[in-house]
């Protein structure tokens, strides 16, 4: 009986940590600072510099969904829709649990929105839903029907 209880507790602990993973990863202040530095460059229209920042983030955190989303928005600016879609689809399964605040949105070409990173996961919107919306808008733009 004690082995069964121990297995159940370990399983519960593992599931709890897995569920907390995105929130814990999002709380990394250095990561948030880099993502937000890239976002600030996006807002200023400095797309090449922002792209370098996001590529650097993705070297260290290859599946960071907000960096993937924001890099996709830069690719939309360049009308590289297939590449943007690939990034968004890569980000989608990793976006669950991430919260963003929609009070600062950098809308690139009316096709793909970029967002800053909350340092404490305190936003009201799910990044997963936002990425789904971006996928829809990019698909529409690729088909010649911008979602404006």
C-alpha positions in Angstrom: 0.0 0.0 0.0 2.7 2.6 0.8 4.3 2.0 -2.7 0.9 2.8 -4.3 0.5 6.0 -2.3 4.1 7.0 -3.1 3.5 6.5 -6.8 0.3 8.5 -6.7 2.0 11.3 -4.9 4.9 11.3 -7.3 2.5 11.4 -10.3 0.5 14.2 -8.7 3.7 16.2 -8.0 4.9 15.6 -11.6 1.6 16.8 -13.0 1.5 19.8 -10.7 5.0 20.8 -11.8 4.2 20.3 -15.5 1.1 22.5 -15.2 3.2 25.2 -13.4 5.9 25.0 -16.0 4.8 27.8 -18.3 4.2 30.2 -15.4 7.5 29.4 -13.9 9.3 29.8 -17.2 7.5 33.0 -17.9 8.6 34.5 -14.6 12.3 34.6 -15.7 13.1 38.3 -15.4 16.1 38.2 -17.7 14.0 36.4 -20.4 11.2 38.9 -20.0 13.6 41.8 -20.3 15.0 40.4 -23.6 11.6 39.7 -25.1 10.3 43.1 -24.0 13.5 44.8 -25.5 12.6 43.1 -28.8 9.0 44.3 -28.4 10.1 47.9 -27.8 12.1 47.7 -31.0 9.1 46.4 -32.9 7.0 49.3 -31.6 9.6 51.7 -32.9 9.6 50.0 -36.4 13.1 48.7 -35.9 12.3 45.3 -37.3 15.8 44.0 -38.1 17.0 44.8 -34.6 14.0 43.2 -33.1 14.4 40.1 -35.2 18.0 39.7 -33.9 16.8 39.9 -30.3 14.1 37.2 -30.9 16.6 35.0 -32.7 19.0 35.3 -29.8 16.2 34.5 -27.3 15.2 31.4 -29.4 18.8 30.1 -29.4 18.6 29.9 -25.6 14.9 29.0 -25.4 13.9 27.4 -28.7 10.3 26.9 -27.8 9.6 30.2 -26.1 6.1 30.9 -27.5 6.0 34.7 -27.1 9.4 35.0 -28.9 8.1 32.7 -31.6 4.9 34.7 -32.0 6.7 38.1 -32.1 9.3 36.8 -34.6 6.3 35.6 -36.7 5.0 39.2 -36.7 8.2 40.5 -38.1 8.1 37.8 -40.9 4.6 39.0 -41.7 6.0 42.5 -42.2 8.3 41.0 -44.8 5.3 39.1 -46.2 7.0 35.8 -45.4 3.7 34.1 -44.5 4.7 30.5 -44.7 7.7 31.1 -42.4 5.5 33.1 -40.0 2.9 30.3 -39.9 5.5 27.7 -39.2 6.7 29.7 -36.2 3.1 30.3 -34.9 2.3 26.6 -35.3 5.5 25.8 -33.3 4.5 28.2 -30.6 0.9 27.1 -30.2 1.5 23.9 -28.2 3.8 25.7 -25.9 1.5 28.7 -25.3 -0.9 27.1 -22.8 -0.7 28.8 -19.4 0.9 32.0 -20.6 -1.0 35.1 -19.8 -0.6 38.4 -21.6 -2.1 41.8 -21.2 -3.6 43.3 -24.4 -3.0 46.9 -23.4 0.2 47.0 -25.5 -0.2 45.4 -28.9 2.1 45.9 -31.8 -0.1 45.1 -34.8 2.2 44.4 -37.8 0.6 45.0 -41.2 -2.8 44.2 -39.7 -1.8 40.6 -39.9 0.0 39.4 -36.8 0.0 41.0 -33.4 3.1 41.0 -31.1 3.0 41.4 -27.3 5.3 42.2 -24.4 5.9 39.6 -21.8 4.4 39.9 -18.3 7.1 39.4 -15.7 4.6 37.7 -13.3 2.1 36.0 -15.5 -0.5 38.5 -14.4 -2.2 39.2 -17.8 -5.8 38.5 -18.5 -5.6 36.9 -22.0 -4.3 33.5 -22.9 -1.4 33.6 -25.3 -2.7 30.3 -26.8 -5.9 32.1 -28.0 -4.0 35.0 -29.3 -1.7 32.7 -31.4 -4.7 30.9 -32.8 -6.0 34.3 -33.9 -2.7 35.2 -35.4 -2.7 31.9 -37.3 -6.1 32.7 -38.7 -5.0 36.2 -39.8 -1.8 35.0 -41.4 -3.7 32.3 -43.3 -6.0 35.0 -44.6 -3.2 37.3 -45.6 -1.4 34.4 -47.3 -4.6 33.8 -49.3 -4.7 37.5 -50.3 -7.5 38.4 -47.8 -5.9 40.6 -45.0 -7.9 40.5 -41.8 -8.2 44.2 -41.4 
